[in-house]
Amino acid sequence: GAGVSQSPRYKVAKRGQDVALRCDPISGHVSLFWYQQALGQGPEFLTYFQNEAQLDKSGLPSDRFFAERPEGSVSTLKIQRTQQEDSAVYLCASSFTGGRTETQYFGPGTRLLVL
Amino acid sequence: QKEVEQNSGPLSVPEGAIASLNCTYSDRGSQSFFWYRQYSGKSPELIMSIYSNGDKEDGRFTAQLNKASQYVSLLIRDSQPSDSATYLCAVNSGSSNTGKLIFGQGTTLQVKP
């Protein structure tokens, strides 16, 4: 009965380093969302998967950000050549089918600090 | 203009009082509205969802939606210190055919004993 899990919980990276953030959605949930939450702000949408298909990546801030979900379950958000402005909490959420009225269940987030 | 706007607060109310949290949105085609609670350092947790005009009550919480005014609110009755958190208003944009949410910046609520 586990919820959404994310790892690592905390990541400190040097500017220019690549990082990979992992999300394990709730078992059976077809839809998976990534959000970025800066300090004192609400989450901002990054990208959306339905099974293994990335249907919306309109929120990815630059081509340094890349997400995948190759088998329709676990997802990885990769940030290449990290910059200080990438420092934020990265939240993953999943829902059963991704419909407009469905509850999204959030993971604990990965707190990324780029020095 | 931000798509979803909230007063960042903090909103301070005494224990037992009614807390009123407000949110406006810009997309008239929006169809689904959610209130999430987020404790400091934790992830957002769904409190209420509302889809049609009017009031929806769940325990001490009441969500109110007025699509004509593009306004959604959350009332918390008999506020408790444990209600102290940031409350995020989220809207499912009418232009999206997925569950993609647009969040406000959140309102910090402080309930004082």
Interface residues (C-beta under 8 A of the other chain):
Chain A: S31 F33 Y35 G40 Q41 G42 P43 E44 F45 Y48 Q50 L55 D56 L91 S95 G98 G99 R100 T101 E102 T103 Q104 Y105 F106 G107 P108 G109
Chain B: V4 Q6 S8 Q31 S32 F34 K42 S43 P44 E45 L46 S49 Y51 L88 A90 N92 S96 N97 T98 G99 K100 L101 I102 F103 G104 Q105 G106
